[in-house]
Amino acid sequence: MATNNFFVLLCCSPYVSAVTVEQERLALARLLSTPLMKERFFQATELVDRNHITNNRARIKEELSKRPMRSFRFVINKN
């Protein structure tokens, strides 16, 4: 698997137009939705369900889809 390193800097200042900020936001959203980034997210995330910790991708996806998250469930980044 090829290693890709992405560094994104989104700078908001009076000299940056709203259109430019929106374009950068969309570019960042596309980057984060790539399969590689999704895979890295699930590799680096655990779900704590009260006293049980899981790396199960389906359980993490299911819990993230609930709004608001249920009580005593935490998504934790392992890094």
N, C-alpha and C positions, 0 to 999 in steps of 0.2 A: 504494500500500500504506500502510495506516495505521501510524503509529509508536506503539508501546506501550512505556512505560517501567515496568519492574517493579522494586521494591525490596523485598526480603524480609529481615526481621530475625528470626532464631530465637534466642530468649533462654532459656537454661537456668539456673535458679537454684533454691534450695530452696523458693521461693514458687510455682514453676510445677509443676503436677502432671504426672505421667507421661502422663496422658490428653491433656492440653493439648499437650504436646510431640509426642505421636504425631499428633494432629490437624494440627498445624502442619507436621509432616514429610510427611503425606499431601497437604496442600494444596500444598506446595512441589513434591512429585513430580508432581502433576497439572499444575502450572504449567510445569514443565520438559519435560513430555511433549507439550505443545501443538505443532501443526505449525509455528507461527511460531518457537518456540524451537528446534525441530529444524533448521529452515532456517538460522537464525542460527548454530547450532553448526557446521553443515557449511560455511557461508561463512567462518567464523573458524578452521577447522582444516585442517592439512596433515598428510600422512603422509610420514615420511622413511623410506625403505626403503634402508638402507645409503647409497649416494651419489645416490639418486634421490628427488626431492620431487614429490608429486602432490597435487592437489586433487580427484581423482576420488572422488565420493561413494560409489560402489559398492566401491571398494578400501578406503576408510576404514571403511565398515560391515563389510566382510568381516574386516578386521584387528581391529576392536573386538570382534567376536563370538568370536574365538579366546581361550581361557583356558588357560594364560597366553599372552600375546603372544609371537610368535616373536622370536628374538634379532635385534638390530640394526634393529628397527622401532620408530619413535617417533611418537606422535601429538603434534603441537605446535600450540598456539594462536597464531595470527598476531598477536593483539593484544599 
